[in-house]
C-alpha cells in the first residue's frame, strides 16, 4: 500500500485540478482519505463524485466503509447490501462488515449469521478486516 499518504493525496489533488472528472483518481483520493482517518467526509465527497460518473460495486464498498466510519450505519448497510447483491469478489470481507454493521444496528441475529459466514471463510479475509472479526466475536451475545 502507499507509504506516504500525504504525498499521494497531493498527487491526486494535482491531477484532479486538471482532470476533475477522472473516475479512477477520485476513487484513489477517497481510498487515501479513508486511510488517513478523520477525513472521511472528504473521502465521501470524492467517492460520490466518482459514483456520479460511473458506479461500480467497489465504489459502493468504499463508500460503505466511509459511511460506517462516520457513524452512518444505515447508509453503510445499504452500500454493503448493494455489493452483496452485485456478487463482489470480497465475500469474506463483506460478511465481516455486514456483521459489524448489523451489530451497530442492534440486529444480533443477522450479525451472528454474517459473523458465522465470515468465520467459515477466515483464510480469505484481509488481515485488517480479520481484526474486526475478532472484535465482533467479543460483542456478540449467545
SELOVEX-504621 format. One record per residue: residue in one letter; z, y, x of N, C-alpha, C, CB in turn. Coordinates in pm, whole numbers, plus 32768, in hexadecimal, padded with zeros to 4 digits. Glycine has a CB too. Layout:
(node 'A',(Z,Y,X),(Z,Y,X),(Z,Y,X),(Z,Y,X))
...
# end
This chain:
(node 'X',(8000,7F8A,8054),(8000,8000,8000),(8000,807B,8057),(8078,8001,7FA1))
(node 'X',(8003,80EF,8020),(7FF6,816D,8067),(8079,818F,80AE),(7FCF,81DE,8005))
(node 'X',(806E,81B2,812E),(80E6,81D3,817C),(8110,8264,816B),(80CD,81B6,820F))
(node 'X',(80B0,82C0,8162),(80CF,834D,8155),(80A0,837E,80CD),(808E,83A0,81C8))
(node 'X',(80FA,8375,806B),(80D6,8397,7FE2),(80B2,842B,7FD3),(8148,8374,7F83))
(node 'X',(80F8,8481,801C),(80DB,8510,8015),(804E,8530,8042),(813F,855E,8068))
(node 'X',(8025,84F3,80B2),(7F9D,850B,80E5),(7F36,84D2,8084),(7F8C,84CC,8171))
(node 'X',(7F53,845D,804E),(7EF5,8420,7FEE),(7EE8,8476,7F71),(7F24,8392,7FC8))
(node 'X',(7F57,84AC,7F43),(7F53,8504,7ECD),(7F03,8582,7EEC),(7FE3,8529,7E9F))
(node 'X',(7F16,85BA,7F62),(7EC8,8630,7F8A),(7E33,8613,7F8C),(7EF5,8660,8013))
(node 'X',(7E0F,859C,7FBF),(7D82,8574,7FC1),(7D4B,856A,7F33),(7D72,84EC,800A))
(node 'X',(7D98,852B,7ED9),(7D6D,8521,7E4D),(7D57,85AA,7E11),(7DD4,84D2,7DF9))
(node 'X',(7DB6,8603,7E26),(7DAC,8689,7DED),(7D33,86D5,7E22),(7E2B,86D8,7E0A))
(node 'X',(7D17,86C6,7EA3),(7C9F,8708,7EDD),(7C20,86D2,7E9C),(7C99,86F2,7F77))
(node 'X',(7C17,8650,7E90),(7BA0,8615,7E53),(7B93,863D,7DC1),(7BA4,857D,7E60))
(node 'X',(7C04,863C,7D7A),(7C01,865F,7CEB),(7BE2,86F3,7CD6),(7C87,863C,7CA9))
(node 'X',(7BFE,8748,7D38),(7BDA,87D5,7D2A),(7B42,87E6,7D2A),(7C18,882A,7D9B))
(node 'X',(7AFC,878C,7D6D),(7A69,8790,7D70),(7A2B,873A,7D01),(7A37,8762,7DF7))
(node 'X',(7A6C,86CB,7CE2),(7A39,866D,7C7E),(7AA8,864C,7C1A),(7A03,85EB,7CC3))
(node 'X',(7AC6,86AA,7BBF),(7B3A,8699,7B67),(7B32,8622,7B07),(7B4D,8716,7B17))
(node 'X',(7ABD,85EB,7AF4),(7AAE,857A,7A98),(7A97,84F6,7AE1),(7A3B,8594,7A37))
(node 'X',(7AC3,84EE,7B5C),(7AB5,8471,7BA8),(7B1E,840E,7B75),(7AC6,848A,7C42))
(node 'X',(7AEF,83B2,7B25),(7B45,834E,7AE2),(7B9E,8304,7B45),(7AF0,82EB,7A95))
(node 'X',(7B62,82D1,7BB0),(7BAE,8283,7C12),(7C15,82D7,7C5D),(7B50,8243,7C75))
(node 'X',(7BF4,8353,7C7B),(7C53,83A8,7CC3),(7CC7,83D0,7C68),(7C0C,8426,7CF9))
(node 'X',(7CAB,83E5,7BE8),(7D17,8402,7B8A),(7D77,838B,7B81),(7CDD,8424,7AFD))
(node 'X',(7D3F,8313,7B80),(7D91,829A,7B7D),(7DE6,8291,7BFC),(7D39,821C,7B6E))
(node 'X',(7DA9,82A7,7C6E),(7DF3,82A1,7CEE),(7E62,8309,7CF2),(7D93,82B5,7D66))
(node 'X',(7E44,8380,7CC0),(7EAA,83EA,7CBD),(7F20,83BE,7C67),(7E6E,846E,7C87))
(node 'X',(7F04,8386,7BF4),(7F70,8357,7B9C),(7FC2,82E9,7BDF),(7F36,8325,7B16))
(node 'X',(7F7F,828F,7C26),(7FC6,8223,7C6C),(8022,825C,7CD8),(7F62,81C0,7CAA))
(node 'X',(7FF1,82BE,7D20),(8042,82FC,7D8A),(80B9,8344,7D4D),(7FEC,835F,7DDE))
(node 'X',(80A3,8390,7CE4),(8111,83D8,7CA3),(8179,8379,7C6B),(80DA,8432,7C34))
(node 'X',(814C,8306,7C3A),(81AB,82A2,7C08),(8202,826C,7C7A),(8160,822D,7BC3))
(node 'X',(81C7,825E,7CF1),(8211,822E,7D66),(8273,8295,7D9A),(81B0,8207,7DD5))
(node 'X',(824F,8313,7D94),(82A4,837D,7DC9),(8326,8384,7D79),(825B,8406,7DC6))
(node 'X',(831D,8373,7CF8),(8395,837C,7CA4),(83B6,840D,7C84),(840C,8339,7CE7))
(node 'X',(83E5,8423,7C0B),(8407,84A9,7BE0),(838F,84FD,7BBA),(8452,84EE,7C4B))
(node 'X',(8319,84C5,7BC9),(829E,850F,7BA9),(824B,84C2,7B42),(824B,8528,7C2A))
(node 'X',(8291,847A,7AEE),(824E,8426,7A8C),(81FA,8477,7A2A),(82B3,83D4,7A40))
(node 'X',(822B,84EE,7A03),(81DE,853F,79A4),(8157,8566,79DE),(822D,85BC,797D))
(node 'X',(8153,858A,7A5D),(80D4,85A9,7A9F),(807B,852D,7AA1),(80EC,85DC,7B2E))
(node 'X',(80B7,84BB,7ABC),(806B,843D,7ABD),(8032,841F,7A34),(80C2,83CA,7AEB))
(node 'X',(8083,8437,79CE),(8056,8420,7945),(7FE1,847C,7921),(80CA,8435,78E3))
(node 'X',(7FE8,84F8,794D),(7F79,8556,7934),(7EFA,8524,7978),(7F9D,85E4,7967))
(node 'X',(7F06,84F6,79F4),(7E90,84C3,7A3C),(7E57,8447,79F9),(7EB4,84A4,7ACE))
(node 'X',(7EAF,83EB,79D0),(7E7E,836E,7994),(7E3E,838A,790C),(7EF2,8308,7985))
(node 'X',(7E75,83E8,78C1),(7E39,840B,7840),(7DB0,844A,7853),(7E95,846B,77F2))
(node 'X',(7DA0,849A,78BC),(7D1B,84D3,78D9),(7CB9,8464,78FD),(7D24,853A,794C))
(node 'X',(7CE7,8404,794E),(7C8F,8394,7973),(7C69,8343,78F8),(7CD4,8338,79DA))
(node 'X',(7CC9,832F,789E),(7CAF,82E0,7825),(7C50,8328,77C6),(7D32,82C0,77DD))
(node 'X',(7C51,83AB,77C9),(7BF3,83F7,7776),(7B64,83E3,77A6),(7C17,848D,7776))
(node 'X',(7B55,83C5,7826),(7AD1,83AD,785F),(7AA6,831D,7845),(7AD0,83CB,78F5))
(node 'X',(7B01,82BF,7864),(7AE4,8230,784E),(7B68,81E4,784D),(7A85,81F8,78BE))
(node 'X',(7B84,81A3,77DE),(7BFF,8155,77D1),(7BE9,80C5,77FC),(7C33,815A,7740))
(node 'X',(7C45,8094,784D),(7C41,8009,7879),(7CCF,7FD1,7871),(7C07,7FFD,790C))
(node 'X',(7CDE,7F4D,7867),(7D65,7F14,785D),(7DC1,7F3C,78D0),(7D5B,7E7E,7858))
(node 'X',(7D8C,7F4A,794A),(7DE4,7F6F,79B9),(7E1B,7FFC,79AA),(7D99,7F64,7A3C))
(node 'X',(7DD2,8053,7966),(7E06,80DA,794B),(7E75,80D6,78E3),(7D95,8137,791C))
(node 'X',(7E65,8081,787E),(7ED0,8070,781B),(7F4D,8037,785E),(7EA1,8013,77A8))
(node 'X',(7F39,7FDA,78BB),(7FA9,7F9F,7905),(7FF4,800B,7952),(7F77,7F31,7966))
(node 'X',(7FAB,805D,799C),(7FE8,80C8,79EA),(802B,812E,798F),(7F7F,810D,7A43))
(node 'X',(7FE9,8152,7923),(8026,81B2,78C6),(80A6,8179,788A),(7FC4,81D8,7856))
(node 'X',(80A5,80F6,786D),(811F,80B7,783A),(8191,80C0,789E),(8105,8027,7818))
(node 'X',(8173,80A9,791E),(81DA,80B5,7986),(8212,8143,798B),(81A1,808F,7A10))
(node 'X',(81BA,81A6,7985),(81E5,8232,7989),(8239,8254,790F),(816D,8290,7992))
(node 'X',(820C,8228,789B),(8257,8246,7821),(82E1,8202,7823),(8208,8219,77A7))
(node 'X',(82E6,8188,7855),(8366,8143,785E),(83C4,8191,78BA),(8353,80B2,7893))
(node 'X',(8391,81BD,792D),(83E2,8209,798C),(8416,828B,7950),(8392,8227,7A0A))
(node 'X',(83CB,82C2,78F2),(83F3,833F,78B1),(844C,8328,7837),(8377,838E,7887))
(node 'X',(8467,82AA,7817),(84BD,828C,77A5),(8475,8281,7721),(8523,82F3,779A))
(node 'X',(83F1,8287,7722),(83A3,8277,76A7),(8382,81E3,7697),(8320,82CF,76A9))
(node 'X',(83E5,8196,766C),(83D5,8105,7664),(8375,80DA,75F6),(845B,80C4,764E))
(node 'X',(8372,8123,7588),(8314,8101,751C),(8284,8117,754B),(8331,8156,749D))
(node 'X',(826C,8183,7592),(81E6,819D,75C8),(81BF,8136,7631),(81DF,822A,7605))
(node 'X',(821F,8111,7685),(8206,80AA,76EC),(81E3,8026,76A8),(8282,8098,7748))
(node 'X',(822B,8005,763F),(8212,7F88,75F8),(8183,7F85,75C1),(8277,7F75,7586))
(node 'X',(8157,7FF2,7586),(80CD,7FF7,7552),(8067,7FDD,75C0),(80B2,8080,7511))
(node 'X',(807C,801C,7634),(801E,8009,76A2),(8022,7F7B,76D7),(803D,806B,7712))
(node 'X',(809A,7F42,76E9),(80A5,7EB9,771B),(8069,7E56,76B7),(8137,7E97,7737))
(node 'X',(807C,7E6E,7635),(8040,7E16,75D0),(7FA8,7E1E,75D5),(8073,7E3A,7543))
(node 'X',(7F72,7E95,75ED),(7EE1,7EA2,75FA),(7EAF,7E4D,766D),(7EB9,7F36,760F))
(node 'X',(7EF4,7E55,76E0),(7ECC,7E07,7756),(7ED5,7D72,7737),(7F25,7E2B,77CF))
(node 'X',(7F3E,7D4B,76F2),(7F4E,7CBE,76CE),(7EDA,7C8E,7676),(7FD5,7CA8,7686))
(node 'X',(7EB5,7CDE,7614),(7E45,7CBA,75BB),(7DC1,7CB6,7608),(7E3B,7D1D,7547))
(node 'X',(7DB4,7D0E,766A),(7D38,7D14,76B9),(7D2E,7CA2,771D),(7D2E,7D98,7702))
(node 'X',(7D9C,7C59,772E),(7D9A,7BE6,778A),(7D96,7C0E,781C),(7D24,7B8F,776C))
(node 'X',(7DE5,7C73,7842),(7DEA,7CA0,78CC),(7E0E,7C30,792C),(7E4C,7D11,78DA))
(node 'X',(7DF5,7C46,79AC),(7E09,7BDC,7A0F),(7E94,7BDC,7A4F),(7DA2,7BE9,7A7B))
(node 'X',(7EEF,7C2B,7A1C),(7F77,7C30,7A52),(7FD9,7BFA,79EB),(7F9E,7CC2,7A7A))
(node 'X',(7FBC,7B83,79B7),(8008,7B4B,7949),(809D,7B40,7965),(7FD3,7AC4,7926))
(node 'X',(80C3,7B09,79D8),(8151,7AFB,79F9),(8197,7B81,7A02),(8162,7AAF,7A7B))
(node 'X',(8156,7BE0,7A47),(818E,7C66,7A52),(819D,7CA6,79C8),(8134,7CBF,7AAC))
(node 'X',(8139,7C95,7977),(813C,7CCF,78F1),(81AC,7C94,789D),(80B6,7CBB,78AC))
(node 'X',(81C3,7C12,78A9),(8231,7BD3,785F),(82B7,7C0F,7886),(8232,7B3B,7877))
(node 'X',(82C9,7C2A,7907),(8345,7C6A,7936),(8354,7CF4,78F7),(8347,7C74,79D2))
(node 'X',(82E9,7D43,78FB),(82EF,7DCA,78C5),(8306,7DCA,782F),(826E,7E14,78E6))
(node 'X',(82C8,7D6C,77E9),(82DF,7D62,7758),(836F,7D38,773C),(827D,7CFE,7718))
(node 'X',(83A4,7CDB,7789),(842F,7CB2,7776),(848D,7D29,7789),(8455,7C40,77D8))
(node 'X',(8476,7D75,77F2),(84CC,7DE8,780D),(84BF,7E53,77A1),(84AA,7E24,7896))
(node 'X',(8445,7E68,7773),(842F,7ECC,770A),(8472,7EA1,7688),(8398,7EE1,76F3))
(node 'X',(8464,7E22,7663),(84A6,7DF3,75E9),(853E,7DFC,75F6),(847D,7D63,75CA))
(node 'X',(8573,7DE6,766D),(8604,7DF8,7681),(862C,7E88,7664),(862C,7DD1,7710))
(node 'X',(85DF,7EE5,7698),(85FD,7F73,7681),(85F2,7F98,75EE),(859F,7FCB,76D3))
(node 'X',(85A1,7F50,75A5),(8590,7F6A,7515),(85EE,7F12,74C1),(84FE,7F52,74EB))
(node 'X',(864E,7ED0,7503),(86B4,7E7C,74C2),(867C,7E06,7474),(8707,7ED1,7465))
(node 'X',(8611,7DCC,74A6),(85DB,7D53,7468),(85F1,7CDF,74C8),(8542,7D64,7444))
(node 'X',(8669,7CA5,74C2),(8690,7C39,751C),(8635,7BBE,750E),(871F,7C12,7502))
(node 'X',(860C,7BA0,7494),(85BB,7B28,747D),(8535,7B30,74C7),(85A3,7B13,73E7))
(node 'X',(84EE,7B9E,74B5),(846D,7BAB,74FA),(8480,7BBF,7591),(841E,7C21,74C0))
(node 'X',(84EA,7C03,75B6),(8507,7C12,7645),(851C,7B89,7684),(8584,7C6B,765B))
(node 'X',(8566,7B32,7643),(857F,7AAB,7676),(84FD,7A5B,767E),(85E5,7A61,761C))
(node 'X',(84A9,7A69,761A),(842B,7A20,7617),(83D2,7A47,768F),(83E1,7A3B,7592))
(node 'X',(83C4,7AC8,76A6),(8371,7AF6,7716),(83B4,7AD9,779D),(8355,7B8D,770A))
(node 'X',(8438,7ADF,77A0),(8481,7ABC,7819),(8467,7A29,783F),(851A,7AD4,7806))
(node 'X',(8470,79D2,77DC),(8458,7943,77F5),(83C9,792A,7825),(8474,78F1,7775))
(node 'X',(8369,7970,77E7),(82DE,7962,7811),(82CB,7993,78A1),(8281,79B0,77B3))
(node 'X',(830F,79FF,78C4),(8304,7A34,794C),(8343,79D4,79B1),(8348,7ABF,7956))
(node 'X',(83B6,799B,798F),(83F7,793C,79EA),(839C,78C5,7A06),(847D,790C,79AE))
(node 'X',(834F,789C,79A2),(82F4,782B,79B3),(8283,784B,7A14),(82BB,7801,792B))
(node 'X',(8269,78CD,7A29),(81FD,78F8,7A83),(8233,7942,7AFD),(819A,7952,7A37))
(node 'X',(82AE,792B,7B1D),(82F4,7978,7B84),(82A8,7980,7C08),(837C,793C,7B9C))
(node 'X',(8265,7916,7C2F),(8220,7915,7CB0),(81A8,7974,7CB3),(81F1,7888,7CCF))
(node 'X',(8179,79A0,7C40),(8105,79F9,7C3A),(812B,7A8B,7C29),(80AC,79CF,7BC8))
(node 'X',(81AB,7AA8,7C22),(81D9,7B30,7C07),(81EB,7B7D,7C89),(825D,7B2E,7BB7))
(node 'X',(81BE,7BF9,7C8A),(81CD,7C50,7CFE),(8262,7C5F,7D1F),(818C,7CDB,7CE5))
(node 'X',(8286,7C64,7D9F),(8313,7C6F,7DC6),(835C,7CE6,7D86),(831E,7C7A,7E5C))
(node 'X',(8319,7D58,7D7C),(8359,7DCE,7D3F),(837A,7DB6,7CAD),(82FE,7E4A,7D4C))
(node 'X',(8322,7D72,7C68),(8338,7D54,7BDA),(839F,7CE4,7BCC),(82B2,7D2D,7B95))
(node 'X',(83A0,7C87,7C2A),(83FF,7C18,7C27),(848F,7C4A,7C28),(83E6,7BBA,7C9D))
(node 'X',(84A9,7CB4,7C71),(8530,7CED,7C73),(855A,7D19,7BE7),(8537,7D65,7CD4))
(node 'X',(84FB,7D4A,7B9A),(8518,7D72,7B10),(853E,7CF7,7ABC),(849F,7DBB,7AD1))
(node 'X',(84FA,7C89,7AD6),(8516,7C0E,7A8B),(85A7,7BE3,7AA0),(84B6,7B9D,7AB6))
(node 'X',(85D6,7BED,7B1A),(8660,7BC7,7B36),(86C4,7C25,7AF1),(8678,7BC7,7BCC))
(node 'X',(86A3,7CA4,7AE8),(86FB,7D03,7A9F),(86FB,7CE4,7A0A),(86CF,7D96,7AB7))
(node 'X',(8689,7CBB,79D5),(8681,7C99,7947),(86DE,7C23,7928),(85EF,7C77,791F))
(node 'X',(86E0,7BC2,7981),(8734,7B4B,796C),(87C5,7B72,7958),(8727,7AEA,79E4))
(node 'X',(87F2,7BD7,79A0),(887D,7C03,7995),(8899,7C4B,7912),(889F,7C5C,7A07))
(node 'X',(8833,7C7D,78D2),(8845,7CCA,7856),(8832,7C78,77D7),(87E6,7D3D,7854))
(node 'X',(87F0,7C07,77E4),(87D7,7BB5,776D),(8858,7B70,7742),(876A,7B4C,7789))
(node 'X',(886D,7B6D,76BF),(88DF,7B23,7689),(88AE,7AA0,7651),(8929,7B74,761C))
(node 'X',(88FF,7A3C,765C),(88D6,79B8,762A),(88F4,79A7,7597),(891B,794A,7677))
# end
